[in-house]
Amino acid sequence: MRAIFTMLALAGTAPAGALACTPIAVTKPSVTYGEQCTISYTDTKSPQYVSSYAVMDLGGGIIRQQFHNGVCDSGERIVAYFDCAAGTGAWLGGPINAPGLPQPPPDATGYVAPILGEGVDGAFISKEEPRLAGGPHPEAVLARAQRLPWVTQSGRIESARLTMDGKRFDLNCGCKLFYPDSAN
């Protein structure tokens, strides 16, 4: 699983693109832990910035968390949907602001909103997540993601412990925050 993440140390906890971002030279590796399960890894070698956004409670024991590997609005982002009781989930994502990105289908008016800046993860959250019958359960998320030509990467999550680009993330952090009785 390959993913590229946003450096929260530069942009705070705001969504990508909300604040101006200027990359800085990393002189030594560091790990910064923030509120709502955010973690930001910086390293002197590539990938230099790997981070998680604040975890979101979607109800029914499901949490959602986004991850970004890259600088500012470049690289890749993924979003993970995790069922705290079952201990499994689904992820999807892809590159952001890259040439030749596949585009989502037009909306009801025929307008095609560009993925640039929003990323595959953001486009799925805003356009597809609300359409999932029965809510964003990981099985439904993965089934929908695999039918969309503009979702370039997706897969199952079999454990709350994720390693992305050599950096560790624990989805149980969000489970402990919103569903403490179901955390694994």
C-alpha positions in Angstrom: 0.0 0.0 0.0 1.6 3.3 -1.1 0.3 6.6 0.1 1.6 10.1 0.3 0.7 12.4 3.2 0.4 16.1 4.2 2.8 17.7 6.6 0.5 18.8 9.4 3.4 20.6 11.1 3.3 23.2 8.3 -0.4 23.4 7.7 -1.7 22.8 11.2 -4.7 20.5 11.3 -6.5 22.4 8.4 -7.4 20.5 5.3 -4.9 20.5 2.5 -5.0 23.7 0.6 -6.7 25.7 3.4 -3.4 27.4 4.3 -0.4 28.5 2.3 2.3 25.9 2.5 6.0 26.4 2.0 8.2 23.3 2.3 11.1 23.5 4.8 14.4 21.7 4.9 14.3 18.8 7.3 17.5 18.6 9.3 16.6 15.7 11.6 13.8 13.1 11.8 10.9 13.8 14.1 7.5 12.6 15.1 4.8 15.0 16.3 1.6 13.7 17.9 -1.5 16.0 17.9 -5.1 16.0 18.9 -7.7 13.6 17.5 -5.1 11.0 16.5 -3.0 13.2 14.2 0.6 12.1 13.7 3.2 13.9 11.6 6.5 12.2 10.6 9.3 14.2 9.1 12.5 12.6 7.8 15.7 13.7 6.0 15.1 11.1 3.3 12.1 10.4 1.1 9.3 10.4 1.9 10.1 13.4 4.0 6.5 14.1 5.3 4.0 11.4 6.2 1.0 12.5 8.3 -2.5 11.6 9.4 -5.4 14.0 9.6 -7.9 14.2 12.6 -10.0 11.1 12.9 -13.7 11.5 12.2 -16.6 9.6 13.8 -19.1 8.5 11.1 -21.4 6.8 13.6 -22.3 3.1 14.0 -18.8 2.2 15.1 -17.2 3.5 11.9 -14.3 6.0 11.9 -12.6 7.7 9.0 -9.1 9.0 8.8 -7.1 10.5 6.0 -3.4 10.2 5.4 -1.0 12.2 3.2 2.5 11.6 2.0 4.1 14.6 0.3 4.6 18.3 0.7 1.7 20.8 0.6 -0.8 19.7 -2.2 1.5 17.2 -3.9 2.0 13.5 -3.5 -0.8 11.0 -2.6 -3.6 10.9 -0.1 -5.7 8.0 1.1 -8.7 7.7 3.3 -9.3 4.8 5.6 -12.7 3.6 6.8 -12.5 1.4 9.9 -15.1 -0.6 11.7 -14.0 -0.5 15.3 -16.0 -3.5 16.5 -15.0 -5.8 13.6 -11.4 -4.6 13.5 -11.3 -4.3 9.7 -11.8 -1.6 7.2 -11.2 -0.4 3.7 -8.9 2.3 2.2 -8.8 4.2 -1.1 -6.9 7.0 -2.6 -4.4 8.1 -5.2 -2.2 11.0 -6.3 -3.1 14.7 -5.9 -2.3 17.5 -8.3 -0.6 15.1 -10.7 -0.9 15.4 -14.5 -3.4 13.1 -16.2 -5.5 12.4 -13.1 -8.7 10.6 -14.0 -11.8 12.7 -13.4 -15.0 11.8 -11.6 -18.2 11.7 -13.6 -20.3 14.9 -14.1 -22.9 15.8 -11.5 -26.6 16.2 -12.3 -26.0 19.5 -14.1 -23.2 18.1 -16.2 -20.4 19.8 -14.3 -17.2 17.8 -13.8 -15.5 19.0 -10.6 -11.7 18.7 -11.0 -9.9 16.4 -8.5 -6.9 18.8 -8.5 -6.4 19.9 -4.9 -9.2 17.7 -3.6 -7.6 14.4 -4.4 -9.3 11.1 -4.9 -9.9 10.8 -1.2 -11.6 14.1 -0.9 -13.7 13.5 -4.1 -14.9 10.2 -2.7 -15.8 11.7 0.7 -17.7 14.6 -0.8 -19.3 12.8 -3.9 -19.6 9.1 -3.1 -19.8 8.7 0.7 -23.2 10.4 1.0 -24.6 8.1 -1.7 -23.6 4.8 0.1 -26.8 3.1 1.1 -26.7 2.1 4.8 -23.7 4.4 5.5 -20.0 4.2 4.9 -19.4 0.6 6.1 -16.0 -0.5 4.9 -17.5 -3.3 2.6 -19.7 -0.8 0.9 -16.8 1.8 0.6 -14.5 -0.8 -1.0 -17.2 -2.1 -3.4 -18.0 1.4 -4.6 -14.4 2.5 -4.9 -13.5 -0.5 -7.0 -16.3 0.4 -9.5 -15.1 4.0 -10.0 -12.5 4.5 -12.7 -11.1 7.6 -11.0 -10.2 5.8 -7.8 -6.7 4.5 -8.6 -5.9 2.6 -5.5 -8.0 0.7 -2.9 -7.9 -2.3 -0.6 -8.9 -4.0 2.6 -7.6 -3.2 6.0 -7.2 -6.4 8.1 -5.7 -4.8 11.2 -5.9 -1.5 13.1 -2.2 -1.2 12.8 -1.2 0.4 9.5 2.3 1.0 8.1 2.5 3.4 5.3 5.8 4.3 3.7 7.5 2.8 6.7 5.6 5.0 9.2 3.2 3.5 11.8 -0.4 4.5 12.4 -2.9 3.0 14.7 -6.6 3.2 13.8 -7.4 2.1 17.3 -6.6 5.6 18.4 -9.8 6.8 16.8 -11.7 3.8 18.2 -10.5 4.6 21.7 -11.6 8.2 21.2 -15.1 7.5 19.9 -15.9 3.8 20.7 -13.7 3.0 23.8 -15.5 -0.3 24.4 -14.8 -1.7 20.9 -11.1 -0.8 20.5 -8.9 -3.8 19.7 
